[in-house]
Amino acid sequence: ALLVAMPARAGVIDIDNAELARLMAAGVPVIDIRTAGEWKDTGVIPGSKLITLFDERGRADAPAWLAQVQGVAKPGQPVIVICRSGNRT
């Protein structure tokens, strides 16, 4: 999913692997929100930023997560957010 952050809202667009590759080549940051266990099981996309949203118990600290994302992308900059199944993104 591609997340485009606007000052007051965000738009979400589902993308395929070809579009993922194109956007990554253009410099759009990829944020992988899966858990450490999921990263271990399936690996990670090279160059992605590993910023877990939910812990192993399904709890999220959205303000802390957003603070970490701000270190990766500027406000208004598009980002690609991935998870295991697409439900969390």
Residue, then its C-alpha position, 0 to 999 in steps of 0.5 A: a500500500l502506498l500512503v500519501a500523507m497530506p497536511a490534514r489527511a492521507g490517501v491509501i493506494d494499493i500497488d503491485n510489485a512492479e509499482l513497488a519497484r518503480l517507486m522504490a527506484a524513485g526514492v519513495p521510502v518503504i516502511d515495513i510495519r511487521t513484527a520482528g517474528e515476521w521479519k525473521d520468518t520471511g525476510v525483509i525488502p532490501g532498503s526498507k525501514l523496519i518500524t513495527l506498528f503492533d507488538e506481538r500482542g497486537r498493541a500499537d503506540a501510534p504517536a511513537w510510531l509516527a515519530q519514528v516515521q518522521g525520521v524516514a519521511k517528511p510531512g506530505q512525502p509519499v511512503i510505502v507501508i507494508c505488512r504481512s497480509g495488507n490488513r495492517t497497512 
